[in-house]
Amino acid sequence: MKIKEKKKEPGPYEGTHEERIRTISETSFFKKYSNYVRYLSEDENFKKDILDVRKKFNIPQRVCTDNGKKLSTEERTYYNKKVKETTISNTVDELLIKYGLSGMWRWAVLKHIILNKDISDSKTLFSSSFSVLDVNIIFSLLRLCNSEKTNHISNVLKFFTYDNRIGIFINPYASENDIINYIRKFYKNKIEPIQKSLRVDGVKMGKIRKKNERIQKIEDFLYKHKDLRPLNRLEDEFEKKFGYRIERNYMLKIRRQEIRKRSGTGK
């Protein structure tokens, strides 16, 4: 007996990790964000703030010999020790706000302060421009907490997102063109898969085509008066009916189209 394969549910992103990284790097805002982070790494005010934080928490200036993404055992031990023993994370959050960086940059900036890792090489760049989220994920996280307060938050979210279950989180510094550019590049492999996973079979929303009522009335009128002559009389009757005149050639074009369509010739 042939076993029916279970239909694969679409994930939050269709495509390989490499494809996703390449697509992100091609967006206009990613380039803008990259330039800003590179600028920050050389900005004197930012450098001074970093030195002040190191001084405040007694963190020596380290020479970073390896700027790789993975930390060595010694680096990770030292990093964890500093984060646990101090309130440095709160100070870093203030820095993020000051320089317009999202909370996703906390890890990169902490590594820069404590281990002198270069923030401009951070993979955070690939996740802080925009993000697309199925709101059901938020509901799942709130259910894990299972408290009166989180249940209330969940109910409020459901009220506002009942028909709009996909959130696109936009960086406040993105322009209209940046947003349009991102959606164009990610609609097919990131946004549409989530949409399809949430659609209910049989719902015809977006598939119903209804002609504009005013246009329908004009087409009905011109077809009804398809034999009316002379043309200036047709124009006068049109003006009486609709209160304005339209260009004669356009009016005749609509009438010819309706005659062909309704006669069934389609020619």
MONORGI-V754653 format. One record per pair of residues at least 24 apart in sequence whose C-alpha atoms are under 7 Angstrom apart, sorted by the first residue. I is the first residue (numbers start at 0). GAP is how many residues later the second one is. If there is no record, write none. Layout:
((I;GAP) (I;GAP))
This chain:
((8;188) (9;183) (9;184) (9;187) (10;182) (11;178) (11;181) (11;182) (12;176) (12;177) (13;175) (13;176) (14;174) (20;105) (22;162) (23;102) (26;154) (26;155) (27;150) (27;153) (28;100) (28;145) (28;149) (29;99) (33;91) (36;83) (37;82) (40;78) (40;79) (49;63) (53;59) (58;55) (61;53) (61;54) (62;53) (63;51) (63;52) (63;53) (66;50) (66;51) (78;35) (101;26) (103;24) (128;42) (129;39) (129;40) (129;41) (130;37) (130;38) (131;35) (131;36) (131;37) (131;59) (132;33) (132;34) (132;35) (133;31) (133;32) (133;33) (133;60) (134;30) (134;31) (134;32) (218;35) (218;36) (218;39) (221;33) (222;32) (222;35) (222;36) (225;29))
